[in-house]
Amino acid sequence: MLDKKRKLGKKIDELKVDEVYEKVCEVNDKDLLIYMGLTDDANPLYLQHDYASQTPFQRPVVPPVMLQGMISQAVSMHLPGPGSHLTYQEITYPKHVHHYETVTFTYKIEKILDEEHLIYISVQGEDSSGDVVVHGTLHVVPPYEPDSLNSISLENFY
């Protein structure tokens, strides 16, 4: 992984206000079990069908942190992409998400602050019924343009 050159995401001068990215994610058992293993979060509401059936949720729900991870992944890999860094997030979860649900996330660049090298992105996630399950604002530092290796190695010749 370290020896392979990776393409960076969009630099700040390549981004536009109102630019939109959409991603569809499905919550499956594998993802839930990985989350539980990584976090040691054994909340019965997230895993146990018999417990969840006795609550107003009726079925196990997806941990909100998993939804936030899907949001973070889209920023890191797509908008703006590799090399970017999430510095602030304000996210609400107006409706729970059940296991095996499909969530469509829409990301939109709301503001670009060139001098601060920062962009504001709104995010909204909707379930397959069209109900909003996630809504928020992100502040993201887009990738920086790296110095050229040639300019560093040959700087004695300039």
Protein Blocks (a to p, Z undefined) as FASTA:
>chain_A
ZZpccdddddfklpcehiacdddddddfklmmmmmmmnopacfklmmmmlmmmpmnlpac
ddfklmmmmmmmmmmmmmnbghiacfbdcdddfbccdehiacddddddfbdcfknopadd
ddddddfkopafbdcddddddddddddfklmmmmmmZZ
